[in-house]
Amino acid sequence: MAVFLVTPSTLLRWHRELIVRRWTYPSAGRDRRGVDEEVVAMVVRLARENPRRGYVRIVGECRALGVRVSATSVRRILRRHGLGPAPRRGGPTWTQFLHTQASELLATDFFTV
């Protein structure tokens, strides 16, 4: 004989009440002020000075300078200024690389022993 302390209808009622309470409270999230313009300028400058720096490296550089910024914020800043992730920011595209290397690649395939 199984004994249940709570009936299924009671559980459903508790769940409905929980949902109602959850969505009636004002959001307790952080204030979304954005990033200061000085920080934005510094992040863009760091990214343009060294195109090999990624989001995490820029965050580390900022932290060393006493500025706290997240990698997601750095990503948004760089996207807004037309800068992509570190490996794709500078240098030739994959198509350009293949065109410049095509003659050497074809020549080496014919000289295999």
Jmol script that loads the backbone (N, CA, C; Angstrom):
load data "model"
ATOM      1  N   MET A   1       0.836  -1.172   0.000  1.00  0.00           N
ATOM      2  CA  MET A   1       0.000   0.000   0.000  1.00  0.00           C
ATOM      3  C   MET A   1       0.887   1.244   0.000  1.00  0.00           C
ATOM      4  N   ALA A   2       0.748   2.073  -1.034  1.00  0.00           N
ATOM      5  CA  ALA A   2       1.545   3.292  -1.170  1.00  0.00           C
ATOM      6  C   ALA A   2       0.822   4.457  -0.511  1.00  0.00           C
ATOM      7  N   VAL A   3       1.605   5.252   0.208  1.00  0.00           N
ATOM      8  CA  VAL A   3       1.025   6.405   0.887  1.00  0.00           C
ATOM      9  C   VAL A   3       1.701   7.656   0.324  1.00  0.00           C
ATOM     10  N   PHE A   4       0.883   8.544  -0.213  1.00  0.00           N
ATOM     11  CA  PHE A   4       1.413   9.800  -0.742  1.00  0.00           C
ATOM     12  C   PHE A   4       1.001  10.933   0.197  1.00  0.00           C
ATOM     13  N   LEU A   5       1.948  11.778   0.539  1.00  0.00           N
ATOM     14  CA  LEU A   5       1.644  12.896   1.426  1.00  0.00           C
ATOM     15  C   LEU A   5       0.989  14.051   0.674  1.00  0.00           C
ATOM     16  N   VAL A   6       1.209  14.102  -0.651  1.00  0.00           N
ATOM     17  CA  VAL A   6       0.696  15.202  -1.463  1.00  0.00           C
ATOM     18  C   VAL A   6      -0.003  14.604  -2.672  1.00  0.00           C
ATOM     19  N   THR A   7      -1.150  15.139  -3.002  1.00  0.00           N
ATOM     20  CA  THR A   7      -1.877  14.642  -4.176  1.00  0.00           C
ATOM     21  C   THR A   7      -1.365  15.351  -5.431  1.00  0.00           C
ATOM     22  N   PRO A   8      -1.570  14.743  -6.590  1.00  0.00           N
ATOM     23  CA  PRO A   8      -1.133  15.400  -7.823  1.00  0.00           C
ATOM     24  C   PRO A   8      -1.781  16.762  -8.042  1.00  0.00           C
ATOM     25  N   SER A   9      -3.019  16.933  -7.666  1.00  0.00           N
ATOM     26  CA  SER A   9      -3.665  18.242  -7.848  1.00  0.00           C
ATOM     27  C   SER A   9      -2.999  19.310  -6.977  1.00  0.00           C
ATOM     28  N   THR A  10      -2.532  18.917  -5.789  1.00  0.00           N
ATOM     29  CA  THR A  10      -1.826  19.865  -4.927  1.00  0.00           C
ATOM     30  C   THR A  10      -0.508  20.274  -5.552  1.00  0.00           C
ATOM     31  N   LEU A  11       0.212  19.329  -6.121  1.00  0.00           N
ATOM     32  CA  LEU A  11       1.466  19.646  -6.798  1.00  0.00           C
ATOM     33  C   LEU A  11       1.244  20.598  -7.961  1.00  0.00           C
ATOM     34  N   LEU A  12       0.207  20.347  -8.753  1.00  0.00           N
ATOM     35  CA  LEU A  12      -0.099  21.228  -9.875  1.00  0.00           C
ATOM     36  C   LEU A  12      -0.476  22.630  -9.391  1.00  0.00           C
ATOM     37  N   ARG A  13      -1.239  22.719  -8.319  1.00  0.00           N
ATOM     38  CA  ARG A  13      -1.602  24.025  -7.774  1.00  0.00           C
ATOM     39  C   ARG A  13      -0.372  24.774  -7.293  1.00  0.00           C
ATOM     40  N   TRP A  14       0.537  24.094  -6.589  1.00  0.00           N
ATOM     41  CA  TRP A  14       1.782  24.718  -6.136  1.00  0.00           C
ATOM     42  C   TRP A  14       2.594  25.222  -7.322  1.00  0.00           C
ATOM     43  N   HIS A  15       2.647  24.430  -8.373  1.00  0.00           N
ATOM     44  CA  HIS A  15       3.408  24.822  -9.553  1.00  0.00           C
ATOM     45  C   HIS A  15       2.802  26.072 -10.198  1.00  0.00           C
ATOM     46  N   ARG A  16       1.471  26.100 -10.331  1.00  0.00           N
ATOM     47  CA  ARG A  16       0.816  27.278 -10.908  1.00  0.00           C
ATOM     48  C   ARG A  16       1.082  28.521 -10.063  1.00  0.00           C
ATOM     49  N   GLU A  17       1.014  28.391  -8.758  1.00  0.00           N
ATOM     50  CA  GLU A  17       1.277  29.526  -7.870  1.00  0.00           C
ATOM     51  C   GLU A  17       2.722  29.995  -7.983  1.00  0.00           C
ATOM     52  N   LEU A  18       3.629  29.053  -8.107  1.00  0.00           N
ATOM     53  CA  LEU A  18       5.042  29.397  -8.263  1.00  0.00           C
ATOM     54  C   LEU A  18       5.271  30.182  -9.550  1.00  0.00           C
ATOM     55  N   ILE A  19       4.647  29.732 -10.628  1.00  0.00           N
ATOM     56  CA  ILE A  19       4.798  30.422 -11.906  1.00  0.00           C
ATOM     57  C   ILE A  19       4.219  31.830 -11.811  1.00  0.00           C
ATOM     58  N   VAL A  20       3.069  31.981 -11.193  1.00  0.00           N
ATOM     59  CA  VAL A  20       2.450  33.299 -11.052  1.00  0.00           C
ATOM     60  C   VAL A  20       3.341  34.226 -10.242  1.00  0.00           C
ATOM     61  N   ARG A  21       3.901  33.724  -9.141  1.00  0.00           N
ATOM     62  CA  ARG A  21       4.787  34.554  -8.320  1.00  0.00           C
ATOM     63  C   ARG A  21       6.065  34.913  -9.048  1.00  0.00           C
ATOM     64  N   ARG A  22       6.590  33.992  -9.832  1.00  0.00           N
ATOM     65  CA  ARG A  22       7.860  34.231 -10.526  1.00  0.00           C
ATOM     66  C   ARG A  22       7.727  35.361 -11.533  1.00  0.00           C
ATOM     67  N   TRP A  23       6.622  35.441 -12.227  1.00  0.00           N
ATOM     68  CA  TRP A  23       6.483  36.430 -13.297  1.00  0.00           C
ATOM     69  C   TRP A  23       5.870  37.734 -12.828  1.00  0.00           C
ATOM     70  N   THR A  24       5.527  37.837 -11.557  1.00  0.00           N
ATOM     71  CA  THR A  24       4.984  39.098 -11.070  1.00  0.00           C
ATOM     72  C   THR A  24       6.054  39.948 -10.405  1.00  0.00           C
ATOM     73  N   TYR A  25       7.189  39.357 -10.024  1.00  0.00           N
ATOM     74  CA  TYR A  25       8.248  40.128  -9.407  1.00  0.00           C
ATOM     75  C   TYR A  25       8.969  40.957 -10.465  1.00  0.00           C
ATOM     76  N   PRO A  26       9.413  42.147 -10.117  1.00  0.00           N
ATOM     77  CA  PRO A  26      10.213  42.917 -11.080  1.00  0.00           C
ATOM     78  C   PRO A  26      11.558  42.235 -11.286  1.00  0.00           C
ATOM     79  N   SER A  27      12.129  42.450 -12.446  1.00  0.00           N
ATOM     80  CA  SER A  27      13.405  41.797 -12.735  1.00  0.00           C
ATOM     81  C   SER A  27      14.476  42.336 -11.806  1.00  0.00           C
ATOM     82  N   ALA A  28      15.263  41.420 -11.283  1.00  0.00           N
ATOM     83  CA  ALA A  28      16.327  41.789 -10.357  1.00  0.00           C
ATOM     84  C   ALA A  28      17.678  41.719 -11.050  1.00  0.00           C
ATOM     85  N   GLY A  29      17.684  41.836 -12.396  1.00  0.00           N
ATOM     86  CA  GLY A  29      18.927  41.752 -13.150  1.00  0.00           C
ATOM     87  C   GLY A  29      19.796  42.982 -12.941  1.00  0.00           C
ATOM     88  N   ARG A  30      20.983  42.897 -13.453  1.00  0.00           N
ATOM     89  CA  ARG A  30      21.904  44.008 -13.317  1.00  0.00           C
ATOM     90  C   ARG A  30      21.490  45.168 -14.211  1.00  0.00           C
ATOM     91  N   ASP A  31      21.965  46.322 -13.873  1.00  0.00           N
ATOM     92  CA  ASP A  31      21.678  47.515 -14.652  1.00  0.00           C
ATOM     93  C   ASP A  31      22.422  47.438 -15.982  1.00  0.00           C
ATOM     94  N   ARG A  32      21.714  47.588 -17.076  1.00  0.00           N
ATOM     95  CA  ARG A  32      22.317  47.471 -18.401  1.00  0.00           C
ATOM     96  C   ARG A  32      22.675  48.855 -18.940  1.00  0.00           C
ATOM     97  N   ARG A  33      23.717  49.424 -18.385  1.00  0.00           N
ATOM     98  CA  ARG A  33      24.129  50.745 -18.825  1.00  0.00           C
ATOM     99  C   ARG A  33      24.969  50.694 -20.084  1.00  0.00           C
ATOM    100  N   GLY A  34      25.596  49.571 -20.344  1.00  0.00           N
ATOM    101  CA  GLY A  34      26.507  49.490 -21.468  1.00  0.00           C
ATOM    102  C   GLY A  34      27.933  49.742 -21.012  1.00  0.00           C
ATOM    103  N   VAL A  35      28.821  49.781 -21.955  1.00  0.00           N
ATOM    104  CA  VAL A  35      30.238  49.958 -21.671  1.00  0.00           C
ATOM    105  C   VAL A  35      30.605  51.408 -21.963  1.00  0.00           C
ATOM    106  N   ASP A  36      31.450  51.978 -21.127  1.00  0.00           N
ATOM    107  CA  ASP A  36      31.883  53.362 -21.331  1.00  0.00           C
ATOM    108  C   ASP A  36      32.578  53.521 -22.676  1.00  0.00           C
ATOM    109  N   GLU A  37      32.475  54.706 -23.235  1.00  0.00           N
ATOM    110  CA  GLU A  37      33.095  54.976 -24.538  1.00  0.00           C
ATOM    111  C   GLU A  37      34.618  54.875 -24.469  1.00  0.00           C
ATOM    112  N   GLU A  38      35.205  55.198 -23.319  1.00  0.00           N
ATOM    113  CA  GLU A  38      36.658  55.070 -23.165  1.00  0.00           C
ATOM    114  C   GLU A  38      37.080  53.611 -23.270  1.00  0.00           C
ATOM    115  N   VAL A  39      36.292  52.721 -22.664  1.00  0.00           N
ATOM    116  CA  VAL A  39      36.590  51.290 -22.719  1.00  0.00           C
ATOM    117  C   VAL A  39      36.417  50.784 -24.147  1.00  0.00           C
ATOM    118  N   VAL A  40      35.379  51.244 -24.834  1.00  0.00           N
ATOM    119  CA  VAL A  40      35.155  50.846 -26.223  1.00  0.00           C
ATOM    120  C   VAL A  40      36.346  51.266 -27.079  1.00  0.00           C
ATOM    121  N   ALA A  41      36.805  52.503 -26.901  1.00  0.00           N
ATOM    122  CA  ALA A  41      37.951  52.993 -27.679  1.00  0.00           C
ATOM    123  C   ALA A  41      39.205  52.174 -27.378  1.00  0.00           C
ATOM    124  N   MET A  42      39.401  51.807 -26.107  1.00  0.00           N
ATOM    125  CA  MET A  42      40.581  51.018 -25.746  1.00  0.00           C
ATOM    126  C   MET A  42      40.520  49.619 -26.351  1.00  0.00           C
ATOM    127  N   VAL A  43      39.340  48.988 -26.324  1.00  0.00           N
ATOM    128  CA  VAL A  43      39.189  47.645 -26.882  1.00  0.00           C
ATOM    129  C   VAL A  43      39.448  47.673 -28.387  1.00  0.00           C
ATOM    130  N   VAL A  44      38.899  48.654 -29.077  1.00  0.00           N
ATOM    131  CA  VAL A  44      39.097  48.757 -30.527  1.00  0.00           C
ATOM    132  C   VAL A  44      40.568  49.011 -30.830  1.00  0.00           C
ATOM    133  N   ARG A  45      41.210  49.873 -30.041  1.00  0.00           N
ATOM    134  CA  ARG A  45      42.635  50.150 -30.265  1.00  0.00           C
ATOM    135  C   ARG A  45      43.491  48.905 -30.045  1.00  0.00           C
ATOM    136  N   LEU A  46      43.194  48.148 -28.977  1.00  0.00           N
ATOM    137  CA  LEU A  46      43.945  46.920 -28.722  1.00  0.00           C
ATOM    138  C   LEU A  46      43.762  45.916 -29.860  1.00  0.00           C
ATOM    139  N   ALA A  47      42.549  45.835 -30.387  1.00  0.00           N
ATOM    140  CA  ALA A  47      42.286  44.888 -31.468  1.00  0.00           C
ATOM    141  C   ALA A  47      42.972  45.301 -32.759  1.00  0.00           C
ATOM    142  N   ARG A  48      43.018  46.597 -33.035  1.00  0.00           N
ATOM    143  CA  ARG A  48      43.644  47.065 -34.285  1.00  0.00           C
ATOM    144  C   ARG A  48      45.159  47.051 -34.199  1.00  0.00           C
ATOM    145  N   GLU A  49      45.724  47.283 -33.012  1.00  0.00           N
ATOM    146  CA  GLU A  49      47.184  47.270 -32.868  1.00  0.00           C
ATOM    147  C   GLU A  49      47.755  45.882 -33.097  1.00  0.00           C
ATOM    148  N   ASN A  50      47.064  44.862 -32.630  1.00  0.00           N
ATOM    149  CA  ASN A  50      47.544  43.499 -32.807  1.00  0.00           C
ATOM    150  C   ASN A  50      46.369  42.641 -33.270  1.00  0.00           C
ATOM    151  N   PRO A  51      46.269  42.362 -34.574  1.00  0.00           N
ATOM    152  CA  PRO A  51      45.133  41.600 -35.094  1.00  0.00           C
ATOM    153  C   PRO A  51      45.076  40.162 -34.599  1.00  0.00           C
ATOM    154  N   ARG A  52      46.127  39.658 -33.979  1.00  0.00           N
ATOM    155  CA  ARG A  52      46.136  38.278 -33.487  1.00  0.00           C
ATOM    156  C   ARG A  52      45.509  38.149 -32.096  1.00  0.00           C
ATOM    157  N   ARG A  53      45.164  39.258 -31.463  1.00  0.00           N
ATOM    158  CA  ARG A  53      44.539  39.200 -30.143  1.00  0.00           C
ATOM    159  C   ARG A  53      43.090  38.774 -30.272  1.00  0.00           C
ATOM    160  N   GLY A  54      42.701  37.790 -29.486  1.00  0.00           N
ATOM    161  CA  GLY A  54      41.314  37.343 -29.458  1.00  0.00           C
ATOM    162  C   GLY A  54      40.557  38.020 -28.332  1.00  0.00           C
ATOM    163  N   TYR A  55      39.318  37.623 -28.165  1.00  0.00           N
ATOM    164  CA  TYR A  55      38.464  38.233 -27.146  1.00  0.00           C
ATOM    165  C   TYR A  55      39.047  38.057 -25.752  1.00  0.00           C
ATOM    166  N   VAL A  56      39.470  36.836 -25.445  1.00  0.00           N
ATOM    167  CA  VAL A  56      39.962  36.539 -24.095  1.00  0.00           C
ATOM    168  C   VAL A  56      41.261  37.297 -23.822  1.00  0.00           C
ATOM    169  N   ARG A  57      42.116  37.397 -24.817  1.00  0.00           N
ATOM    170  CA  ARG A  57      43.376  38.114 -24.633  1.00  0.00           C
ATOM    171  C   ARG A  57      43.130  39.602 -24.412  1.00  0.00           C
ATOM    172  N   ILE A  58      42.165  40.167 -25.140  1.00  0.00           N
ATOM    173  CA  ILE A  58      41.832  41.579 -24.950  1.00  0.00           C
ATOM    174  C   ILE A  58      41.257  41.795 -23.549  1.00  0.00           C
ATOM    175  N   VAL A  59      40.433  40.855 -23.082  1.00  0.00           N
ATOM    176  CA  VAL A  59      39.893  40.950 -21.717  1.00  0.00           C
ATOM    177  C   VAL A  59      41.036  40.935 -20.712  1.00  0.00           C
ATOM    178  N   GLY A  60      42.035  40.070 -20.920  1.00  0.00           N
ATOM    179  CA  GLY A  60      43.190  40.013 -20.030  1.00  0.00           C
ATOM    180  C   GLY A  60      43.991  41.304 -20.035  1.00  0.00           C
ATOM    181  N   GLU A  61      44.172  41.882 -21.227  1.00  0.00           N
ATOM    182  CA  GLU A  61      44.895  43.160 -21.325  1.00  0.00           C
ATOM    183  C   GLU A  61      44.136  44.262 -20.592  1.00  0.00           C
ATOM    184  N   CYS A  62      42.819  44.281 -20.758  1.00  0.00           N
ATOM    185  CA  CYS A  62      42.000  45.292 -20.069  1.00  0.00           C
ATOM    186  C   CYS A  62      42.072  45.106 -18.559  1.00  0.00           C
ATOM    187  N   ARG A  63      42.023  43.863 -18.124  1.00  0.00           N
ATOM    188  CA  ARG A  63      42.081  43.586 -16.687  1.00  0.00           C
ATOM    189  C   ARG A  63      43.428  44.017 -16.115  1.00  0.00           C
ATOM    190  N   ALA A  64      44.509  43.843 -16.879  1.00  0.00           N
ATOM    191  CA  ALA A  64      45.831  44.278 -16.425  1.00  0.00           C
ATOM    192  C   ALA A  64      45.887  45.798 -16.289  1.00  0.00           C
ATOM    193  N   LEU A  65      45.066  46.495 -17.090  1.00  0.00           N
ATOM    194  CA  LEU A  65      45.005  47.952 -17.012  1.00  0.00           C
ATOM    195  C   LEU A  65      43.979  48.440 -15.989  1.00  0.00           C
ATOM    196  N   GLY A  66      43.318  47.496 -15.304  1.00  0.00           N
ATOM    197  CA  GLY A  66      42.368  47.863 -14.261  1.00  0.00           C
ATOM    198  C   GLY A  66      40.948  48.071 -14.755  1.00  0.00           C
ATOM    199  N   VAL A  67      40.644  47.603 -15.966  1.00  0.00           N
ATOM    200  CA  VAL A  67      39.302  47.751 -16.524  1.00  0.00           C
ATOM    201  C   VAL A  67      38.660  46.380 -16.583  1.00  0.00           C
ATOM    202  N   ARG A  68      37.449  46.270 -16.028  1.00  0.00           N
ATOM    203  CA  ARG A  68      36.740  44.997 -16.043  1.00  0.00           C
ATOM    204  C   ARG A  68      35.714  45.008 -17.165  1.00  0.00           C
ATOM    205  N   VAL A  69      35.891  44.094 -18.110  1.00  0.00           N
ATOM    206  CA  VAL A  69      34.979  43.949 -19.232  1.00  0.00           C
ATOM    207  C   VAL A  69      34.926  42.469 -19.581  1.00  0.00           C
ATOM    208  N   SER A  70      33.769  41.985 -20.002  1.00  0.00           N
ATOM    209  CA  SER A  70      33.632  40.557 -20.300  1.00  0.00           C
ATOM    210  C   SER A  70      33.998  40.271 -21.750  1.00  0.00           C
ATOM    211  N   ALA A  71      34.250  39.003 -22.037  1.00  0.00           N
ATOM    212  CA  ALA A  71      34.578  38.598 -23.398  1.00  0.00           C
ATOM    213  C   ALA A  71      33.391  38.820 -24.327  1.00  0.00           C
ATOM    214  N   THR A  72      32.182  38.660 -23.815  1.00  0.00           N
ATOM    215  CA  THR A  72      30.996  38.901 -24.634  1.00  0.00           C
ATOM    216  C   THR A  72      30.887  40.370 -25.005  1.00  0.00           C
ATOM    217  N   SER A  73      31.194  41.252 -24.067  1.00  0.00           N
ATOM    218  CA  SER A  73      31.163  42.685 -24.368  1.00  0.00           C
ATOM    219  C   SER A  73      32.226  43.041 -25.396  1.00  0.00           C
ATOM    220  N   VAL A  74      33.403  42.444 -25.266  1.00  0.00           N
ATOM    221  CA  VAL A  74      34.472  42.689 -26.240  1.00  0.00           C
ATOM    222  C   VAL A  74      34.029  42.215 -27.621  1.00  0.00           C
ATOM    223  N   ARG A  75      33.389  41.067 -27.681  1.00  0.00           N
ATOM    224  CA  ARG A  75      32.907  40.535 -28.958  1.00  0.00           C
ATOM    225  C   ARG A  75      31.896  41.487 -29.593  1.00  0.00           C
ATOM    226  N   ARG A  76      30.956  41.982 -28.785  1.00  0.00           N
ATOM    227  CA  ARG A  76      29.960  42.926 -29.307  1.00  0.00           C
ATOM    228  C   ARG A  76      30.599  44.218 -29.792  1.00  0.00           C
ATOM    229  N   ILE A  77      31.570  44.713 -29.041  1.00  0.00           N
ATOM    230  CA  ILE A  77      32.255  45.952 -29.425  1.00  0.00           C
ATOM    231  C   ILE A  77      32.972  45.767 -30.756  1.00  0.00           C
ATOM    232  N   LEU A  78      33.710  44.662 -30.886  1.00  0.00           N
ATOM    233  CA  LEU A  78      34.455  44.434 -32.116  1.00  0.00           C
ATOM    234  C   LEU A  78      33.530  44.227 -33.309  1.00  0.00           C
ATOM    235  N   ARG A  79      32.430  43.526 -33.107  1.00  0.00           N
ATOM    236  CA  ARG A  79      31.457  43.349 -34.195  1.00  0.00           C
ATOM    237  C   ARG A  79      30.867  44.675 -34.631  1.00  0.00           C
ATOM    238  N   ARG A  80      30.554  45.528 -33.646  1.00  0.00           N
ATOM    239  CA  ARG A  80      29.964  46.831 -33.949  1.00  0.00           C
ATOM    240  C   ARG A  80      30.926  47.703 -34.759  1.00  0.00           C
ATOM    241  N   HIS A  81      32.224  47.497 -34.582  1.00  0.00           N
ATOM    242  CA  HIS A  81      33.228  48.277 -35.306  1.00  0.00           C
ATOM    243  C   HIS A  81      33.777  47.539 -36.528  1.00  0.00           C
ATOM    244  N   GLY A  82      33.138  46.449 -36.902  1.00  0.00           N
ATOM    245  CA  GLY A  82      33.523  45.737 -38.118  1.00  0.00           C
ATOM    246  C   GLY A  82      34.767  44.885 -37.996  1.00  0.00           C
ATOM    247  N   LEU A  83      35.125  44.490 -36.792  1.00  0.00           N
ATOM    248  CA  LEU A  83      36.301  43.643 -36.569  1.00  0.00           C
ATOM    249  C   LEU A  83      35.828  42.259 -36.166  1.00  0.00           C
ATOM    250  N   GLY A  84      36.362  41.247 -36.826  1.00  0.00           N
ATOM    251  CA  GLY A  84      35.962  39.877 -36.519  1.00  0.00           C
ATOM    252  C   GLY A  84      36.828  39.255 -35.453  1.00  0.00           C
ATOM    253  N   PRO A  85      36.690  37.937 -35.263  1.00  0.00           N
ATOM    254  CA  PRO A  85      37.542  37.235 -34.300  1.00  0.00           C
ATOM    255  C   PRO A  85      39.008  37.285 -34.721  1.00  0.00           C
ATOM    256  N   ALA A  86      39.898  36.998 -33.809  1.00  0.00           N
ATOM    257  CA  ALA A  86      41.331  37.188 -34.021  1.00  0.00           C
ATOM    258  C   ALA A  86      41.893  36.500 -35.263  1.00  0.00           C
ATOM    259  N   PRO A  87      41.693  35.220 -35.489  1.00  0.00           N
ATOM    260  CA  PRO A  87      42.347  34.612 -36.640  1.00  0.00           C
ATOM    261  C   PRO A  87      41.877  35.158 -37.980  1.00  0.00           C
ATOM    262  N   ARG A  88      40.666  35.659 -38.069  1.00  0.00           N
ATOM    263  CA  ARG A  88      40.145  36.131 -39.341  1.00  0.00           C
ATOM    264  C   ARG A  88      40.269  37.627 -39.536  1.00  0.00           C
ATOM    265  N   ARG A  89      40.797  38.332 -38.563  1.00  0.00           N
ATOM    266  CA  ARG A  89      40.819  39.779 -38.642  1.00  0.00           C
ATOM    267  C   ARG A  89      41.841  40.284 -39.648  1.00  0.00           C
ATOM    268  N   GLY A  90      43.003  39.661 -39.733  1.00  0.00           N
ATOM    269  CA  GLY A  90      44.037  40.143 -40.635  1.00  0.00           C
ATOM    270  C   GLY A  90      44.522  39.040 -41.552  1.00  0.00           C
ATOM    271  N   GLY A  91      45.176  39.414 -42.624  1.00  0.00           N
ATOM    272  CA  GLY A  91      45.748  38.432 -43.528  1.00  0.00           C
ATOM    273  C   GLY A  91      44.817  38.057 -44.664  1.00  0.00           C
ATOM    274  N   PRO A  92      45.310  37.179 -45.539  1.00  0.00           N
ATOM    275  CA  PRO A  92      44.506  36.813 -46.708  1.00  0.00           C
ATOM    276  C   PRO A  92      43.338  35.899 -46.339  1.00  0.00           C
ATOM    277  N   THR A  93      42.343  35.880 -47.209  1.00  0.00           N
ATOM    278  CA  THR A  93      41.235  34.953 -47.033  1.00  0.00           C
ATOM    279  C   THR A  93      41.691  33.568 -47.474  1.00  0.00           C
ATOM    280  N   TRP A  94      40.883  32.563 -47.205  1.00  0.00           N
ATOM    281  CA  TRP A  94      41.224  31.197 -47.587  1.00  0.00           C
ATOM    282  C   TRP A  94      41.339  31.079 -49.107  1.00  0.00           C
ATOM    283  N   THR A  95      40.479  31.720 -49.842  1.00  0.00           N
ATOM    284  CA  THR A  95      40.530  31.679 -51.308  1.00  0.00           C
ATOM    285  C   THR A  95      41.805  32.322 -51.824  1.00  0.00           C
ATOM    286  N   GLN A  96      42.176  33.469 -51.266  1.00  0.00           N
ATOM    287  CA  GLN A  96      43.420  34.129 -51.680  1.00  0.00           C
ATOM    288  C   GLN A  96      44.627  33.236 -51.374  1.00  0.00           C
ATOM    289  N   PHE A  97      44.626  32.593 -50.229  1.00  0.00           N
ATOM    290  CA  PHE A  97      45.724  31.699 -49.867  1.00  0.00           C
ATOM    291  C   PHE A  97      45.846  30.550 -50.867  1.00  0.00           C
ATOM    292  N   LEU A  98      44.726  29.941 -51.227  1.00  0.00           N
ATOM    293  CA  LEU A  98      44.762  28.826 -52.179  1.00  0.00           C
ATOM    294  C   LEU A  98      45.243  29.264 -53.556  1.00  0.00           C
ATOM    295  N   HIS A  99      44.831  30.448 -53.991  1.00  0.00           N
ATOM    296  CA  HIS A  99      45.281  30.941 -55.291  1.00  0.00           C
ATOM    297  C   HIS A  99      46.789  31.180 -55.305  1.00  0.00           C
ATOM    298  N   THR A 100      47.339  31.720 -54.227  1.00  0.00           N
ATOM    299  CA  THR A 100      48.779  31.980 -54.195  1.00  0.00           C
ATOM    300  C   THR A 100      49.593  30.699 -54.044  1.00  0.00           C
ATOM    301  N   GLN A 101      49.023  29.676 -53.415  1.00  0.00           N
ATOM    302  CA  GLN A 101      49.755  28.439 -53.184  1.00  0.00           C
ATOM    303  C   GLN A 101      49.478  27.363 -54.234  1.00  0.00           C
ATOM    304  N   ALA A 102      48.573  27.606 -55.166  1.00  0.00           N
ATOM    305  CA  ALA A 102      48.143  26.571 -56.113  1.00  0.00           C
ATOM    306  C   ALA A 102      49.290  26.049 -56.967  1.00  0.00           C
ATOM    307  N   SER A 103      50.122  26.922 -57.501  1.00  0.00           N
ATOM    308  CA  SER A 103      51.191  26.459 -58.397  1.00  0.00           C
ATOM    309  C   SER A 103      52.195  25.572 -57.655  1.00  0.00           C
ATOM    310  N   GLU A 104      52.566  25.943 -56.432  1.00  0.00           N
ATOM    311  CA  GLU A 104      53.510  25.135 -55.673  1.00  0.00           C
ATOM    312  C   GLU A 104      52.889  23.801 -55.255  1.00  0.00           C
ATOM    313  N   LEU A 105      51.621  23.803 -54.911  1.00  0.00           N
ATOM    314  CA  LEU A 105      50.964  22.567 -54.511  1.00  0.00           C
ATOM    315  C   LEU A 105      50.878  21.586 -55.674  1.00  0.00           C
ATOM    316  N   LEU A 106      50.544  22.077 -56.846  1.00  0.00           N
ATOM    317  CA  LEU A 106      50.460  21.205 -58.017  1.00  0.00           C
ATOM    318  C   LEU A 106      51.834  20.683 -58.411  1.00  0.00           C
ATOM    319  N   ALA A 107      52.868  21.501 -58.326  1.00  0.00           N
ATOM    320  CA  ALA A 107      54.216  21.083 -58.709  1.00  0.00           C
ATOM    321  C   ALA A 107      54.741  20.010 -57.753  1.00  0.00           C
ATOM    322  N   THR A 108      54.472  20.105 -56.499  1.00  0.00           N
ATOM    323  CA  THR A 108      54.990  19.115 -55.561  1.00  0.00           C
ATOM    324  C   THR A 108      54.285  17.774 -55.712  1.00  0.00           C
ATOM    325  N   ASP A 109      53.049  17.750 -56.174  1.00  0.00           N
ATOM    326  CA  ASP A 109      52.357  16.477 -56.365  1.00  0.00           C
ATOM    327  C   ASP A 109      52.963  15.668 -57.495  1.00  0.00           C
ATOM    328  N   PHE A 110      53.549  16.314 -58.490  1.00  0.00           N
ATOM    329  CA  PHE A 110      54.127  15.576 -59.615  1.00  0.00           C
ATOM    330  C   PHE A 110      55.507  15.040 -59.308  1.00  0.00           C
ATOM    331  N   PHE A 111      56.184  15.523 -58.286  1.00  0.00           N
ATOM    332  CA  PHE A 111      57.546  15.083 -57.983  1.00  0.00           C
ATOM    333  C   PHE A 111      57.616  14.089 -56.839  1.00  0.00           C
ATOM    334  N   THR A 112      56.527  13.436 -56.490  1.00  0.00           N
ATOM    335  CA  THR A 112      56.592  12.430 -55.429  1.00  0.00           C
ATOM    336  C   THR A 112      57.230  11.146 -55.978  1.00  0.00           C
ATOM    337  N   VAL A 113      57.985  10.491 -55.119  1.00  0.00           N
ATOM    338  CA  VAL A 113      58.680   9.280 -55.556  1.00  0.00           C
ATOM    339  C   VAL A 113      58.010   8.067 -54.952  1.00  0.00           C
TER     340      VAL A 113
END
end "model"
wireframe off; spacefill off
backbone 0.3
color backbone group
